[in-house]
Amino acid sequence: PALLLLDEPSLGLAPKVTAELFEVLGRVKAEERTSMVLVEQNAALALELADTAYLLEAGRTVLSGPAAELRTDDAVRRSYLGY
């Protein structure tokens, strides 16, 4: 497909299975050049896979930008990534 829509793909999965799933999604993105819209509460995994990220709180966008920048933003790390 040209586009995958993924709503909480890690929900209910064991951590090992989640890691394997995101590894496959990363390969699909890179090798097949498939675009993805991903809704995921595991911000660390989502930011690793994403090119662009939108952080939502109560249905409103509170921050957006390149995922690599958001991953290194101190406020994002403290609030969403837990370190």
Secondary structure in CASP SS format (residue, H / E / C, confidence):
PFRMAT SS
TARGET T0000
AUTHOR 0000-0000-0000
METHOD secondary structure of the structure
MODEL  1
P C 1.00
A C 1.00
L E 1.00
L E 1.00
L E 1.00
L E 1.00
D E 1.00
E C 1.00
P C 1.00
S C 1.00
L C 1.00
G C 1.00
L C 1.00
A C 1.00
P H 1.00
K H 1.00
V H 1.00
T H 1.00
A H 1.00
E H 1.00
L H 1.00
F H 1.00
E H 1.00
V H 1.00
L H 1.00
G H 1.00
R H 1.00
V H 1.00
K H 1.00
A H 1.00
E H 1.00
E H 1.00
R C 1.00
T C 1.00
S E 1.00
M E 1.00
V E 1.00
L E 1.00
V E 1.00
E C 1.00
Q C 1.00
N C 1.00
A H 1.00
A H 1.00
L H 1.00
A H 1.00
L H 1.00
E H 1.00
L H 1.00
A C 1.00
D C 1.00
T E 1.00
A E 1.00
Y E 1.00
L E 1.00
L E 1.00
E E 1.00
A C 1.00
G C 1.00
R E 1.00
T E 1.00
V E 1.00
L E 1.00
S E 1.00
G E 1.00
P E 1.00
A H 1.00
A H 1.00
E H 1.00
L H 1.00
R H 1.00
T H 1.00
D C 1.00
D H 1.00
A H 1.00
V H 1.00
R H 1.00
R H 1.00
S H 1.00
Y H 1.00
L H 1.00
G C 1.00
Y C 1.00
END
